[in-house]
Amino acid sequence: MTSPTAHVVSVSGGKDSTALLLLALQRCPTGSVFPIFCDTGHEHQATYDYLDYLERELGVTITRLKADFSKEIARKRMFIARDQRTRRDAKGRKVRWSNKAKRRALAVLYPSGNPFLDLCLWKGRFPSRRAQFCTDFLKKQQAVAHQLDLVDQGYRVISWQGVRRDESHARRDAKLMQRLGPDMWAFRPLVEWTAADVFAFADSKGIRPNPLYLRGMSRVGCMPCINCGKEELREIAGRFASEIDRVERWELLVGQASKRGFSTLRHENGEAKDRREVFAKLNIRAAVEWSKTTHGGRQYDLLADNESGSQVCASAYGLCE
């Protein structure tokens, strides 16, 4: 007997995954499409609202997947409380947690229910470009676990992925179809599409884009992402100040959970010499001020500062025309 096929579509609320879902619903038999959303807890409310909109317009249910780090945080609490190591590292620094650091960390190390924040509390730091563990723990692992559950239920799983070759150098050789394991395949039907193609396809189906694309955002996802560029950070600060307030609160919490006493969403290469100086330079408020400057970070860009935060349409893809 042939196994039924589950077409699992990863939906992020962005332009590519929206086109991907529409394409899957157009091509696949009724009832065989399984849309999923991996909730990082670090998304703008507009994205959550957009998922609700897609469900209403398309008559589908998007399964929300959310990581839980309660057990990991509990184990870390126990480790910190019991840490009595006496050795030093290669630079002569003590490896063990000091009693002061223990008290500071144990005061905040409790699950918040927000996946991104709890991941950072567990790790004692924010992700970075060199250690981008957020994608793995918050998205990849959740999606794979869900697909393996479907395989265990007797399905043959095809994982639809909204990857385009023109997105980046790293994706230039993305394959259309790829075997992932027993009864599991990856399918990337948008590999030869452009950003204009995906917007046009959704429009042809009567589906509007995520409103964040009309408010200065070139991408939809974590807000702000750890890889957020200068212009995007300036737009976020000007248009969505509450997102900056939230990150500021998170930096203080994660800093308390860190052995070194601070952690920031932004990172830069090099060994930290004075944690107070590093935090003052890289915290989210300092990053926002930097985002308002011209190249070199020494002079404010007055024109950009006046334009940022405007409520008029400001689409990077020309969607306002």
C-alpha positions in Angstrom: 0.0 0.0 0.0 1.4 3.4 -0.9 2.0 5.8 1.9 0.0 9.1 1.8 2.0 12.2 1.1 2.2 15.1 3.5 3.2 18.4 1.8 4.7 20.3 4.8 5.0 24.0 3.9 7.1 26.2 6.2 5.3 29.5 6.5 7.1 32.5 8.0 4.7 35.3 7.1 7.2 36.6 4.5 6.8 37.0 0.7 8.5 33.7 -0.3 6.7 31.5 2.1 3.4 33.1 1.2 3.9 32.3 -2.5 5.1 28.9 -1.5 1.9 28.1 0.4 -0.3 29.4 -2.5 1.7 27.3 -5.0 1.3 24.2 -2.8 -2.5 24.7 -2.4 -2.7 25.1 -6.2 -0.7 22.0 -7.1 -1.5 19.5 -4.3 -4.6 17.4 -3.6 -7.0 18.9 -1.1 -6.1 17.9 2.5 -2.5 17.0 1.7 -1.0 20.4 2.5 0.3 20.9 6.1 1.4 24.5 6.7 3.6 25.1 9.8 5.0 28.2 11.5 8.0 28.0 13.8 7.3 30.7 16.3 10.5 32.3 17.6 8.7 34.7 20.0 10.8 37.5 18.5 8.4 38.5 15.7 6.4 41.7 15.2 2.7 41.4 16.0 1.9 42.2 12.3 3.4 38.9 11.3 1.2 37.0 13.7 -1.8 38.9 12.4 -0.8 38.1 8.9 -0.8 34.4 9.6 -4.4 34.8 10.9 -5.2 36.6 7.6 -3.8 33.8 5.5 -5.8 31.2 7.4 -9.0 33.2 6.9 -8.4 33.9 3.2 -7.1 30.4 2.2 -9.2 28.3 4.5 -6.2 26.5 6.0 -4.9 25.9 9.5 -1.2 26.9 10.1 0.2 24.7 12.9 2.3 26.9 15.3 5.4 25.2 16.6 7.2 26.6 19.6 10.4 25.5 21.3 10.3 24.9 25.1 13.6 25.3 27.0 12.2 24.7 30.5 14.2 21.5 31.1 17.4 23.1 29.9 16.9 26.1 32.1 16.3 23.9 35.1 19.5 21.9 34.4 21.4 25.2 34.1 20.1 26.4 37.5 21.3 23.2 39.1 24.7 23.4 37.4 25.2 27.0 38.5 24.1 26.4 42.1 26.5 23.4 42.4 29.5 24.8 40.5 32.6 24.5 42.6 35.3 24.2 39.9 38.8 25.4 40.9 40.7 25.3 37.6 41.5 28.3 35.4 41.3 28.7 31.7 44.2 29.2 29.3 44.2 33.0 30.1 44.3 32.4 33.9 40.7 33.3 34.5 38.6 31.4 37.0 36.3 28.9 35.4 33.7 28.6 38.2 30.8 30.9 38.8 31.5 33.4 41.6 28.9 33.6 44.4 27.9 37.0 43.2 27.4 35.8 39.6 25.4 32.8 41.0 23.0 35.0 42.9 22.6 37.3 39.9 21.9 34.5 37.5 19.6 32.4 39.7 17.4 35.4 40.3 16.4 35.5 36.6 16.8 32.0 35.4 13.2 31.0 35.0 11.3 30.1 31.8 9.4 33.1 30.4 7.5 31.1 27.8 9.1 33.1 25.0 11.3 30.8 22.9 13.9 33.3 21.9 14.3 34.8 25.3 14.4 31.4 27.0 17.0 30.2 24.5 19.2 33.2 25.3 18.7 32.8 29.1 19.8 29.1 28.8 22.8 29.9 26.7 23.7 33.0 28.8 24.1 35.1 25.6 22.4 36.2 22.4 23.2 34.4 19.1 25.8 35.9 16.8 26.9 35.5 13.2 29.6 33.1 14.3 27.2 31.2 16.6 23.8 31.6 15.0 22.2 28.9 17.1 18.8 30.6 17.0 17.9 29.2 13.6 18.8 25.7 14.6 17.0 25.6 17.9 14.0 27.7 17.1 13.2 26.8 13.6 15.1 23.8 12.1 14.7 21.4 15.0 11.0 22.2 15.5 10.2 21.7 11.8 12.2 18.5 11.6 10.6 17.0 14.7 7.2 17.8 13.3 8.0 16.1 10.0 9.4 13.0 11.7 6.2 12.7 13.7 4.3 12.6 10.4 6.7 10.0 9.1 6.0 7.9 12.2 2.3 8.3 11.5 2.9 6.6 8.1 3.2 9.7 5.8 5.7 10.3 3.1 6.8 13.9 3.8 7.8 16.5 1.2 9.1 19.6 2.9 8.3 22.7 0.8 11.0 25.4 1.3 10.8 28.9 0.0 14.4 29.2 -1.1 15.5 31.4 -4.1 18.9 31.2 -5.7 19.1 35.0 -6.2 18.7 35.6 -2.5 22.4 35.2 -1.6 25.7 33.7 -2.7 25.2 30.8 -0.3 21.9 29.8 -2.1 23.1 30.1 -5.6 23.4 26.3 -6.0 20.2 25.4 -4.1 18.7 22.2 -5.5 15.1 21.9 -6.7 14.6 18.5 -5.0 16.7 16.8 -2.4 16.4 13.6 -0.3 16.6 14.3 3.4 16.1 10.8 4.7 13.7 7.8 4.6 10.4 9.0 3.4 11.5 12.7 3.6 12.3 15.0 0.7 13.0 18.8 0.4 11.2 20.6 -2.5 12.2 24.1 -3.5 9.9 25.2 -6.3 10.9 28.9 -6.1 14.7 28.5 -6.7 14.5 30.3 -10.1 12.0 32.9 -9.0 12.7 36.6 -8.1 11.3 38.8 -5.4 9.1 40.4 -8.0 7.8 37.0 -9.1 6.7 36.0 -5.6 4.9 39.3 -5.0 3.2 39.1 -8.4 2.1 35.6 -7.8 0.5 36.4 -4.5 -1.2 39.4 -6.0 -2.6 37.3 -8.8 -4.3 35.1 -6.2 -5.7 38.2 -4.4 -3.4 37.9 -1.4 -1.9 41.1 0.0 1.7 41.1 1.3 2.6 41.3 5.0 2.1 45.0 5.9 5.6 45.2 7.2 6.8 45.3 3.6 5.0 48.6 3.2 6.6 50.0 6.3 10.3 50.0 5.5 11.1 46.3 6.1 13.0 44.4 3.4 12.5 41.1 5.3 10.0 39.6 7.7 11.2 37.6 10.7 12.9 38.3 14.0 12.6 42.0 14.9 15.3 43.0 15.0 17.3 40.1 13.7 20.9 39.7 15.0 22.1 40.3 11.5 20.0 43.4 11.1 21.7 46.1 9.0 22.1 49.8 9.8 19.3 51.0 7.7 16.8 48.4 8.8 17.6 49.0 12.5 17.0 52.7 12.0 13.6 51.9 10.4 12.6 49.6 13.2 13.6 52.2 15.8 11.7 54.9 14.0 8.5 52.9 13.2 8.4 50.2 15.9 9.9 51.7 19.1 8.3 49.1 21.3 10.4 46.4 19.7 13.6 48.3 20.8 12.1 48.6 24.3 11.6 44.8 24.4 15.1 44.0 23.3 16.5 46.5 26.0 14.6 44.5 28.7 15.9 41.2 27.3 19.5 42.5 27.2 19.3 43.2 30.9 17.8 39.8 31.7 20.2 37.8 29.6 23.1 39.8 31.0 22.1 38.8 34.5 22.0 35.2 33.4 25.5 35.4 31.8 28.6 34.6 33.8 30.4 37.6 32.5 27.5 39.9 33.5 26.4 41.3 30.2 25.1 40.3 26.8 23.9 42.3 23.8 21.9 41.6 20.7 24.7 43.1 18.6 28.2 41.6 18.6 31.5 42.5 17.2 34.7 40.6 16.8 37.5 40.8 19.3 37.9 39.8 23.0 36.0 41.9 25.4 38.3 43.8 27.7 35.9 45.7 30.0 32.4 44.5 30.1 30.9 47.9 31.1 32.6 49.6 28.1 31.5 46.8 25.7 27.9 46.9 26.9 27.8 50.7 26.6 29.1 50.4 23.1 26.9 47.5 21.8 23.6 47.7 23.7 20.5 48.2 21.7 20.1 51.9 22.5 23.7 52.6 21.4 23.1 50.5 18.3 20.0 52.6 17.5 22.1 55.8 17.8 24.7 54.3 15.5 22.1 53.5 13.0 21.2 57.2 12.7 24.7 58.1 11.6 26.4 58.3 8.2 29.2 56.0 7.0 31.8 55.7 9.7 29.4 56.3 12.6 30.7 59.8 13.4 28.1 62.1 12.1 24.3 62.0 12.2 22.4 61.6 8.9 19.8 64.3 9.5 17.8 63.5 6.3 17.5 59.8 7.2 16.5 60.7 10.7 13.7 62.9 9.4 12.4 60.2 7.0 12.6 57.2 9.4 9.4 56.5 11.3 7.1 58.1 8.7 3.7 56.5 8.5 3.6 56.7 4.7 4.3 53.7 2.6 8.0 53.0 2.2 8.4 49.7 0.4 11.9 48.4 -0.5 10.2 46.4 -3.3 8.1 49.2 -4.9 4.8 47.9 -3.6 3.4 51.4 -3.1 3.4 52.3 -6.8 
